[in-house]
Amino acid sequence: MKQKIKITSHPSLLSFALTSECNLSCPFCWRNRKTLNKKNLKSAPDELVDQWLDMIDDRLETVHPAGGGEPLLHPRFGDFIQKALDLQKTSPMGKPEIRFVTNGTLIGNWPILLKAFQTGHIRVFISMESSNPDRYKLFRVGGRLDIVKKNIRAIHTARLKTENTLPRTNIIISTVLTRHNVQDVPGLIDFALNSGIDRVAFVKLQTKTDSPKRFEYEDSVLSSSQLSYLRSLIKEKGNSTLSIDFRGFPGFPKNNRLPCEDVFRSARIMQNGDVFTCCLVRSSDAKVGNIYSEKLHDIWHSEKLNEARLKIISGKPGSICKGCFHADTIPDQAERLRQKYLLKA
């Protein structure tokens, strides 16, 4: 019996690569790899931004201004927030949701963000490895913890002013956890509890052969005693107002997220118009089209992408999966993906 994929007519999540530039220089960041050509760090031009803004409509579930850099550096960042807020006004579910990742240092430069946190549907992931100023500087080189904390307080104050009773905003601290900052975990949790944070996600450092010199594979390995200590912290500190996650570490509950679900719902558009579905791989194999020469609709329903979807739900990596460290988890995801996206004709 022929297999058919159940997908929407349009991606439900659109990610736009606003910029790959950043105002910080963190030692574990991909920008510090020896193989990186710094000339490739760039921002999207105005004509492309205008094209992207036209793609945002009421079919979308999520708008994600991104790019691998600090999105708040781009002068048109606020245009994406405003476009999403305008659409949310007529949506009973507040769609599309605004989602972005930031180091938190530039939030105060964008008053529209405080408006979004007061009235809109928005989720922000703030990267922060320590709540101690001196320790923070080791990880977020060039940043200032006092400014980040001030911006988080401003977000929390804006949320308290809203009359909306729905859980329309979400503030997450995202922490790369290594042997260098295990001792900072209790302080980060206490800071989150006192600052109106909804979730703290401690994530294992993803290391590769070309990882930055100062952060190698052994940095991501925690001892059994350290892991036991962290598990006890969840029981002690977690409560109804704060969720605490440890992702990628042995002995913790596995994340229910299906990373390879992105091929069924997401399109990520780069500064040169290239389109990918995966958030991790930017190889020629992973590329599924280019909006300068093709319509997004045609890319979304292309033979290459549909073949990749069928391959993944069969439990095997597709050609677009080459080089992705989630590829070896596809067999574990396959059954759940089949239940959600497989039709039989």
VONU-655141 format. One record per residue (C-alpha): x, y, z; residue number from 1. Coordinates in nm, 2 decimals, always signed. Example, Ala and Ser with C-alpha at 12.3 -4.5 7.8 and 13.67 -1.06 7.14 Angstrom:
REM VONU-655141
east:+1.23 | north:-0.45 | up:+0.78 | fivo:1
east:+1.37 | north:-0.11 | up:+0.71 | fivo:2
END
This chain:
REM VONU-655141
east:+0.00 | north:+0.00 | up:+0.00 | fivo:1
east:+0.14 | north:+0.34 | up:-0.10 | fivo:2
east:+0.24 | north:+0.56 | up:+0.19 | fivo:3
east:+0.15 | north:+0.93 | up:+0.19 | fivo:4
east:+0.25 | north:+1.20 | up:+0.43 | fivo:5
east:+0.01 | north:+1.42 | up:+0.61 | fivo:6
east:+0.15 | north:+1.77 | up:+0.61 | fivo:7
east:+0.01 | north:+2.12 | up:+0.61 | fivo:8
east:-0.01 | north:+2.32 | up:+0.29 | fivo:9
east:+0.24 | north:+2.57 | up:+0.44 | fivo:10
east:+0.51 | north:+2.54 | up:+0.70 | fivo:11
east:+0.37 | north:+2.60 | up:+1.05 | fivo:12
east:+0.70 | north:+2.74 | up:+1.17 | fivo:13
east:+0.91 | north:+2.99 | up:+0.97 | fivo:14
east:+1.26 | north:+3.07 | up:+1.09 | fivo:15
east:+1.44 | north:+3.37 | up:+0.93 | fivo:16
east:+1.82 | north:+3.40 | up:+0.95 | fivo:17
east:+1.83 | north:+3.77 | up:+1.03 | fivo:18
east:+2.20 | north:+3.76 | up:+1.12 | fivo:19
east:+2.49 | north:+3.53 | up:+1.20 | fivo:20
east:+2.67 | north:+3.82 | up:+1.38 | fivo:21
east:+2.69 | north:+3.85 | up:+1.75 | fivo:22
east:+2.79 | north:+4.11 | up:+2.01 | fivo:23
east:+2.95 | north:+3.85 | up:+2.24 | fivo:24
east:+3.24 | north:+3.60 | up:+2.19 | fivo:25
east:+3.16 | north:+3.29 | up:+2.39 | fivo:26
east:+3.43 | north:+3.03 | up:+2.41 | fivo:27
east:+3.20 | north:+2.73 | up:+2.33 | fivo:28
east:+3.03 | north:+2.90 | up:+2.04 | fivo:29
east:+3.07 | north:+2.77 | up:+1.68 | fivo:30
east:+3.21 | north:+3.11 | up:+1.59 | fivo:31
east:+3.53 | north:+3.01 | up:+1.77 | fivo:32
east:+3.60 | north:+2.71 | up:+1.56 | fivo:33
east:+3.92 | north:+2.72 | up:+1.37 | fivo:34
east:+3.74 | north:+2.61 | up:+1.05 | fivo:35
east:+3.50 | north:+2.91 | up:+1.05 | fivo:36
east:+3.54 | north:+3.17 | up:+0.77 | fivo:37
east:+3.45 | north:+3.50 | up:+0.96 | fivo:38
east:+3.37 | north:+3.66 | up:+0.62 | fivo:39
east:+3.06 | north:+3.43 | up:+0.61 | fivo:40
east:+2.91 | north:+3.61 | up:+0.91 | fivo:41
east:+2.65 | north:+3.84 | up:+0.77 | fivo:42
east:+2.30 | north:+3.99 | up:+0.81 | fivo:43
east:+2.00 | north:+3.98 | up:+0.58 | fivo:44
east:+1.95 | north:+4.27 | up:+0.35 | fivo:45
east:+1.64 | north:+4.49 | up:+0.35 | fivo:46
east:+1.50 | north:+4.35 | up:+0.02 | fivo:47
east:+1.51 | north:+4.00 | up:+0.16 | fivo:48
east:+1.36 | north:+4.11 | up:+0.50 | fivo:49
east:+1.07 | north:+4.26 | up:+0.31 | fivo:50
east:+1.01 | north:+3.93 | up:+0.12 | fivo:51
east:+1.02 | north:+3.74 | up:+0.45 | fivo:52
east:+0.77 | north:+3.97 | up:+0.62 | fivo:53
east:+0.53 | north:+3.91 | up:+0.33 | fivo:54
east:+0.55 | north:+3.53 | up:+0.41 | fivo:55
east:+0.41 | north:+3.59 | up:+0.77 | fivo:56
east:+0.03 | north:+3.53 | up:+0.77 | fivo:57
east:-0.24 | north:+3.36 | up:+0.97 | fivo:58
east:-0.14 | north:+3.01 | up:+0.85 | fivo:59
east:+0.17 | north:+3.02 | up:+1.07 | fivo:60
east:+0.19 | north:+2.88 | up:+1.42 | fivo:61
east:+0.53 | north:+3.03 | up:+1.50 | fivo:62
east:+0.75 | north:+3.32 | up:+1.38 | fivo:63
east:+1.12 | north:+3.27 | up:+1.47 | fivo:64
east:+1.37 | north:+3.56 | up:+1.39 | fivo:65
east:+1.70 | north:+3.38 | up:+1.42 | fivo:66
east:+2.02 | north:+3.32 | up:+1.22 | fivo:67
east:+2.27 | north:+3.16 | up:+1.45 | fivo:68
east:+2.38 | north:+3.50 | up:+1.58 | fivo:69
east:+2.22 | north:+3.76 | up:+1.81 | fivo:70
east:+1.89 | north:+3.84 | up:+1.63 | fivo:71
east:+1.84 | north:+4.16 | up:+1.83 | fivo:72
east:+2.14 | north:+4.31 | up:+1.65 | fivo:73
east:+1.95 | north:+4.33 | up:+1.32 | fivo:74
east:+1.79 | north:+4.67 | up:+1.27 | fivo:75
east:+1.47 | north:+4.51 | up:+1.13 | fivo:76
east:+1.42 | north:+4.27 | up:+1.42 | fivo:77
east:+1.13 | north:+4.48 | up:+1.55 | fivo:78
east:+0.94 | north:+4.45 | up:+1.22 | fivo:79
east:+0.90 | north:+4.07 | up:+1.28 | fivo:80
east:+0.77 | north:+4.13 | up:+1.63 | fivo:81
east:+0.52 | north:+4.40 | up:+1.51 | fivo:82
east:+0.40 | north:+4.18 | up:+1.22 | fivo:83
east:+0.33 | north:+3.89 | up:+1.45 | fivo:84
east:+0.16 | north:+4.11 | up:+1.71 | fivo:85
east:-0.07 | north:+4.26 | up:+1.44 | fivo:86
east:-0.18 | north:+3.91 | up:+1.34 | fivo:87
east:-0.23 | north:+3.80 | up:+1.70 | fivo:88
east:-0.49 | north:+4.07 | up:+1.75 | fivo:89
east:-0.74 | north:+3.88 | up:+1.53 | fivo:90
east:-0.64 | north:+3.53 | up:+1.64 | fivo:91
east:-0.83 | north:+3.38 | up:+1.94 | fivo:92
east:-0.53 | north:+3.16 | up:+2.01 | fivo:93
east:-0.27 | north:+3.44 | up:+1.97 | fivo:94
east:-0.11 | north:+3.30 | up:+1.66 | fivo:95
east:+0.15 | north:+3.31 | up:+1.53 | fivo:96
east:+0.36 | north:+3.28 | up:+1.84 | fivo:97
east:+0.68 | north:+3.48 | up:+1.85 | fivo:98
east:+0.99 | north:+3.28 | up:+1.94 | fivo:99
east:+1.35 | north:+3.37 | up:+1.96 | fivo:100
east:+1.69 | north:+3.30 | up:+2.13 | fivo:101
east:+1.90 | north:+3.58 | up:+2.27 | fivo:102
east:+2.19 | north:+3.64 | up:+2.50 | fivo:103
east:+1.96 | north:+3.89 | up:+2.68 | fivo:104
east:+2.20 | north:+4.19 | up:+2.66 | fivo:105
east:+2.00 | north:+4.39 | up:+2.40 | fivo:106
east:+1.64 | north:+4.34 | up:+2.51 | fivo:107
east:+1.63 | north:+4.69 | up:+2.66 | fivo:108
east:+1.70 | north:+4.84 | up:+2.31 | fivo:109
east:+1.36 | north:+4.71 | up:+2.18 | fivo:110
east:+1.06 | north:+4.87 | up:+2.36 | fivo:111
east:+0.83 | north:+4.67 | up:+2.13 | fivo:112
east:+0.95 | north:+4.35 | up:+2.31 | fivo:113
east:+0.81 | north:+4.48 | up:+2.64 | fivo:114
east:+0.48 | north:+4.54 | up:+2.46 | fivo:115
east:+0.49 | north:+4.19 | up:+2.33 | fivo:116
east:+0.55 | north:+4.04 | up:+2.67 | fivo:117
east:+0.26 | north:+4.25 | up:+2.81 | fivo:118
east:+0.00 | north:+4.17 | up:+2.54 | fivo:119
east:+0.13 | north:+3.91 | up:+2.30 | fivo:120
east:+0.21 | north:+3.54 | up:+2.26 | fivo:121
east:+0.58 | north:+3.52 | up:+2.29 | fivo:122
east:+0.85 | north:+3.27 | up:+2.40 | fivo:123
east:+1.21 | north:+3.38 | up:+2.46 | fivo:124
east:+1.51 | north:+3.16 | up:+2.54 | fivo:125
east:+1.77 | north:+3.36 | up:+2.72 | fivo:126
east:+2.12 | north:+3.21 | up:+2.72 | fivo:127
east:+2.29 | north:+3.24 | up:+3.06 | fivo:128
east:+2.54 | north:+3.01 | up:+3.22 | fivo:129
east:+2.58 | north:+3.17 | up:+3.56 | fivo:130
east:+2.40 | north:+3.41 | up:+3.79 | fivo:131
east:+2.74 | north:+3.51 | up:+3.94 | fivo:132
east:+2.89 | north:+3.82 | up:+3.76 | fivo:133
east:+3.25 | north:+3.69 | up:+3.76 | fivo:134
east:+3.15 | north:+3.34 | up:+3.65 | fivo:135
east:+2.91 | north:+3.48 | up:+3.38 | fivo:136
east:+3.20 | north:+3.66 | up:+3.22 | fivo:137
east:+3.39 | north:+3.33 | up:+3.16 | fivo:138
east:+3.10 | north:+3.21 | up:+2.94 | fivo:139
east:+2.95 | north:+3.52 | up:+2.79 | fivo:140
east:+3.26 | north:+3.71 | up:+2.69 | fivo:141
east:+3.17 | north:+4.07 | up:+2.63 | fivo:142
east:+2.84 | north:+4.06 | up:+2.81 | fivo:143
east:+2.72 | north:+4.22 | up:+3.13 | fivo:144
east:+2.52 | north:+4.02 | up:+3.38 | fivo:145
east:+2.37 | north:+4.33 | up:+3.54 | fivo:146
east:+2.22 | north:+4.43 | up:+3.21 | fivo:147
east:+2.08 | north:+4.09 | up:+3.15 | fivo:148
east:+1.92 | north:+4.08 | up:+3.49 | fivo:149
east:+1.78 | north:+4.43 | up:+3.44 | fivo:150
east:+1.62 | north:+4.32 | up:+3.11 | fivo:151
east:+1.47 | north:+4.01 | up:+3.27 | fivo:152
east:+1.32 | north:+4.22 | up:+3.55 | fivo:153
east:+1.17 | north:+4.45 | up:+3.29 | fivo:154
east:+1.01 | north:+4.15 | up:+3.11 | fivo:155
east:+0.87 | north:+4.02 | up:+3.43 | fivo:156
east:+0.72 | north:+4.36 | up:+3.52 | fivo:157
east:+0.56 | north:+4.39 | up:+3.17 | fivo:158
east:+0.40 | north:+4.05 | up:+3.22 | fivo:159
east:+0.26 | north:+4.15 | up:+3.55 | fivo:160
east:+0.08 | north:+4.45 | up:+3.39 | fivo:161
east:-0.12 | north:+4.24 | up:+3.15 | fivo:162
east:-0.49 | north:+4.15 | up:+3.20 | fivo:163
east:-0.46 | north:+3.85 | up:+2.99 | fivo:164
east:-0.52 | north:+3.53 | up:+3.19 | fivo:165
east:-0.39 | north:+3.28 | up:+2.93 | fivo:166
east:-0.03 | north:+3.16 | up:+2.95 | fivo:167
east:+0.07 | north:+3.36 | up:+2.65 | fivo:168
east:+0.42 | north:+3.44 | up:+2.74 | fivo:169
east:+0.71 | north:+3.21 | up:+2.84 | fivo:170
east:+1.06 | north:+3.30 | up:+2.97 | fivo:171
east:+1.32 | north:+3.03 | up:+2.95 | fivo:172
east:+1.68 | north:+3.04 | up:+3.07 | fivo:173
east:+1.89 | north:+2.82 | up:+2.84 | fivo:174
east:+2.22 | north:+2.71 | up:+3.00 | fivo:175
east:+2.50 | north:+2.51 | up:+2.84 | fivo:176
east:+2.60 | north:+2.29 | up:+3.13 | fivo:177
east:+2.96 | north:+2.16 | up:+3.15 | fivo:178
east:+3.20 | north:+2.07 | up:+3.42 | fivo:179
east:+3.30 | north:+2.44 | up:+3.43 | fivo:180
east:+2.96 | north:+2.56 | up:+3.57 | fivo:181
east:+2.80 | north:+2.28 | up:+3.76 | fivo:182
east:+2.86 | north:+2.47 | up:+4.08 | fivo:183
east:+2.65 | north:+2.76 | up:+3.94 | fivo:184
east:+2.33 | north:+2.55 | up:+3.89 | fivo:185
east:+2.17 | north:+2.62 | up:+4.24 | fivo:186
east:+2.23 | north:+3.00 | up:+4.19 | fivo:187
east:+2.07 | north:+3.00 | up:+3.85 | fivo:188
east:+1.77 | north:+2.81 | up:+3.98 | fivo:189
east:+1.73 | north:+3.05 | up:+4.27 | fivo:190
east:+1.77 | north:+3.35 | up:+4.03 | fivo:191
east:+1.49 | north:+3.20 | up:+3.81 | fivo:192
east:+1.26 | north:+3.15 | up:+4.11 | fivo:193
east:+1.30 | north:+3.51 | up:+4.21 | fivo:194
east:+1.28 | north:+3.66 | up:+3.86 | fivo:195
east:+0.95 | north:+3.52 | up:+3.72 | fivo:196
east:+1.13 | north:+3.27 | up:+3.49 | fivo:197
east:+0.91 | north:+2.98 | up:+3.37 | fivo:198
east:+1.17 | north:+2.73 | up:+3.29 | fivo:199
east:+1.54 | north:+2.66 | up:+3.32 | fivo:200
east:+1.68 | north:+2.42 | up:+3.06 | fivo:201
east:+2.03 | north:+2.29 | up:+3.13 | fivo:202
east:+2.16 | north:+2.15 | up:+2.80 | fivo:203
east:+2.46 | north:+1.92 | up:+2.73 | fivo:204
east:+2.73 | north:+2.08 | up:+2.52 | fivo:205
east:+2.72 | north:+1.94 | up:+2.17 | fivo:206
east:+3.08 | north:+1.88 | up:+2.08 | fivo:207
east:+3.23 | north:+1.79 | up:+1.74 | fivo:208
east:+3.57 | north:+1.74 | up:+1.59 | fivo:209
east:+3.60 | north:+2.11 | up:+1.51 | fivo:210
east:+3.46 | north:+2.23 | up:+1.84 | fivo:211
east:+3.62 | north:+2.54 | up:+1.99 | fivo:212
east:+3.96 | north:+2.46 | up:+2.15 | fivo:213
east:+3.86 | north:+2.56 | up:+2.51 | fivo:214
east:+3.55 | north:+2.34 | up:+2.52 | fivo:215
east:+3.62 | north:+1.98 | up:+2.42 | fivo:216
east:+3.42 | north:+1.66 | up:+2.46 | fivo:217
east:+3.54 | north:+1.60 | up:+2.82 | fivo:218
east:+3.39 | north:+1.93 | up:+2.92 | fivo:219
east:+3.04 | north:+1.80 | up:+2.85 | fivo:220
east:+3.09 | north:+1.48 | up:+3.07 | fivo:221
east:+2.97 | north:+1.51 | up:+3.43 | fivo:222
east:+3.05 | north:+1.26 | up:+3.70 | fivo:223
east:+2.80 | north:+1.02 | up:+3.85 | fivo:224
east:+2.81 | north:+1.22 | up:+4.18 | fivo:225
east:+2.75 | north:+1.55 | up:+4.00 | fivo:226
east:+2.45 | north:+1.40 | up:+3.81 | fivo:227
east:+2.31 | north:+1.26 | up:+4.14 | fivo:228
east:+2.35 | north:+1.60 | up:+4.29 | fivo:229
east:+2.16 | north:+1.76 | up:+4.00 | fivo:230
east:+1.88 | north:+1.51 | up:+4.03 | fivo:231
east:+1.84 | north:+1.60 | up:+4.40 | fivo:232
east:+1.82 | north:+1.97 | up:+4.31 | fivo:233
east:+1.52 | north:+1.91 | up:+4.08 | fivo:234
east:+1.33 | north:+1.75 | up:+4.37 | fivo:235
east:+1.43 | north:+2.03 | up:+4.61 | fivo:236
east:+1.39 | north:+2.34 | up:+4.38 | fivo:237
east:+1.13 | north:+2.24 | up:+4.12 | fivo:238
east:+0.77 | north:+2.36 | up:+4.19 | fivo:239
east:+0.45 | north:+2.47 | up:+4.01 | fivo:240
east:+0.60 | north:+2.80 | up:+3.90 | fivo:241
east:+0.94 | north:+2.68 | up:+3.77 | fivo:242
east:+1.02 | north:+2.38 | up:+3.54 | fivo:243
east:+1.37 | north:+2.25 | up:+3.55 | fivo:244
east:+1.51 | north:+2.04 | up:+3.27 | fivo:245
east:+1.84 | north:+1.86 | up:+3.21 | fivo:246
east:+1.87 | north:+1.76 | up:+2.85 | fivo:247
east:+2.11 | north:+1.51 | up:+2.71 | fivo:248
east:+2.25 | north:+1.38 | up:+3.04 | fivo:249
east:+2.22 | north:+1.02 | up:+3.15 | fivo:250
east:+1.98 | north:+0.94 | up:+3.43 | fivo:251
east:+1.74 | north:+1.22 | up:+3.35 | fivo:252
east:+1.40 | north:+1.18 | up:+3.18 | fivo:253
east:+1.42 | north:+1.20 | up:+2.80 | fivo:254
east:+1.29 | north:+1.51 | up:+2.64 | fivo:255
east:+0.96 | north:+1.43 | up:+2.46 | fivo:256
east:+1.06 | north:+1.66 | up:+2.18 | fivo:257
east:+1.09 | north:+1.50 | up:+1.83 | fivo:258
east:+1.38 | north:+1.70 | up:+1.68 | fivo:259
east:+1.33 | north:+1.54 | up:+1.33 | fivo:260
east:+0.97 | north:+1.66 | up:+1.33 | fivo:261
east:+1.10 | north:+1.98 | up:+1.18 | fivo:262
east:+1.09 | north:+1.82 | up:+0.83 | fivo:263
east:+0.71 | north:+1.81 | up:+0.87 | fivo:264
east:+0.65 | north:+2.16 | up:+1.00 | fivo:265
east:+0.95 | north:+2.40 | up:+0.97 | fivo:266
east:+1.12 | north:+2.60 | up:+0.71 | fivo:267
east:+1.44 | north:+2.79 | up:+0.79 | fivo:268
east:+1.54 | north:+3.06 | up:+0.54 | fivo:269
east:+1.90 | north:+3.18 | up:+0.52 | fivo:270
east:+2.04 | north:+3.52 | up:+0.42 | fivo:271
east:+2.11 | north:+3.39 | up:+0.06 | fivo:272
east:+1.76 | north:+3.25 | up:+0.02 | fivo:273
east:+1.85 | north:+2.89 | up:+0.09 | fivo:274
east:+1.59 | north:+2.69 | up:+0.26 | fivo:275
east:+1.65 | north:+2.41 | up:+0.52 | fivo:276
east:+1.42 | north:+2.23 | up:+0.76 | fivo:277
east:+1.68 | north:+2.11 | up:+1.01 | fivo:278
east:+1.81 | north:+2.37 | up:+1.25 | fivo:279
east:+2.15 | north:+2.21 | up:+1.27 | fivo:280
east:+2.29 | north:+2.13 | up:+0.93 | fivo:281
east:+2.36 | north:+2.37 | up:+0.65 | fivo:282
east:+2.52 | north:+2.14 | up:+0.39 | fivo:283
east:+2.42 | north:+2.11 | up:+0.02 | fivo:284
east:+2.26 | north:+1.77 | up:+0.11 | fivo:285
east:+2.04 | north:+1.94 | up:+0.37 | fivo:286
east:+1.93 | north:+2.23 | up:+0.14 | fivo:287
east:+1.58 | north:+2.18 | up:+0.00 | fivo:288
east:+1.55 | north:+2.49 | up:-0.21 | fivo:289
east:+1.60 | north:+2.86 | up:-0.25 | fivo:290
east:+1.33 | north:+3.12 | up:-0.24 | fivo:291
east:+1.50 | north:+3.34 | up:-0.50 | fivo:292
east:+1.44 | north:+3.08 | up:-0.77 | fivo:293
east:+1.14 | north:+2.88 | up:-0.62 | fivo:294
east:+0.82 | north:+2.95 | up:-0.44 | fivo:295
east:+0.81 | north:+2.84 | up:-0.08 | fivo:296
east:+0.50 | north:+2.63 | up:-0.15 | fivo:297
east:+0.68 | north:+2.44 | up:-0.42 | fivo:298
east:+0.98 | north:+2.38 | up:-0.19 | fivo:299
east:+0.76 | north:+2.26 | up:+0.09 | fivo:300
east:+0.59 | north:+2.00 | up:-0.14 | fivo:301
east:+0.91 | north:+1.91 | up:-0.33 | fivo:302
east:+1.01 | north:+1.56 | up:-0.42 | fivo:303
east:+1.33 | north:+1.58 | up:-0.23 | fivo:304
east:+1.16 | north:+1.69 | up:+0.10 | fivo:305
east:+0.88 | north:+1.44 | up:+0.07 | fivo:306
east:+1.13 | north:+1.16 | up:+0.01 | fivo:307
east:+1.32 | north:+1.27 | up:+0.32 | fivo:308
east:+1.00 | north:+1.26 | up:+0.52 | fivo:309
east:+0.91 | north:+0.91 | up:+0.41 | fivo:310
east:+1.27 | north:+0.79 | up:+0.48 | fivo:311
east:+1.25 | north:+0.93 | up:+0.84 | fivo:312
east:+0.92 | north:+0.78 | up:+0.93 | fivo:313
east:+1.06 | north:+0.44 | up:+0.81 | fivo:314
east:+1.32 | north:+0.49 | up:+1.08 | fivo:315
east:+1.62 | north:+0.58 | up:+0.86 | fivo:316
east:+1.80 | north:+0.91 | up:+0.80 | fivo:317
east:+1.73 | north:+1.08 | up:+0.47 | fivo:318
east:+1.99 | north:+1.24 | up:+0.25 | fivo:319
east:+1.92 | north:+1.58 | up:+0.42 | fivo:320
east:+2.02 | north:+1.43 | up:+0.76 | fivo:321
east:+2.38 | north:+1.38 | up:+0.67 | fivo:322
east:+2.60 | north:+1.54 | up:+0.94 | fivo:323
east:+2.32 | north:+1.59 | up:+1.19 | fivo:324
east:+2.38 | north:+1.45 | up:+1.54 | fivo:325
east:+2.01 | north:+1.37 | up:+1.58 | fivo:326
east:+2.03 | north:+1.12 | up:+1.29 | fivo:327
east:+2.10 | north:+0.83 | up:+1.51 | fivo:328
east:+1.78 | north:+0.90 | up:+1.71 | fivo:329
east:+1.56 | north:+0.86 | up:+1.41 | fivo:330
east:+1.47 | north:+0.50 | up:+1.48 | fivo:331
east:+1.34 | north:+0.60 | up:+1.82 | fivo:332
east:+1.13 | north:+0.88 | up:+1.68 | fivo:333
east:+0.99 | north:+0.69 | up:+1.38 | fivo:334
east:+0.68 | north:+0.53 | up:+1.54 | fivo:335
east:+0.56 | north:+0.86 | up:+1.70 | fivo:336
east:+0.62 | north:+1.04 | up:+1.37 | fivo:337
east:+0.43 | north:+0.78 | up:+1.18 | fivo:338
east:+0.13 | north:+0.82 | up:+1.42 | fivo:339
east:+0.13 | north:+1.20 | up:+1.36 | fivo:340
east:+0.21 | north:+1.23 | up:+0.99 | fivo:341
east:+0.15 | north:+0.90 | up:+0.80 | fivo:342
east:-0.16 | north:+0.84 | up:+0.59 | fivo:343
east:-0.24 | north:+0.53 | up:+0.40 | fivo:344
east:-0.41 | north:+0.55 | up:+0.06 | fivo:345
END
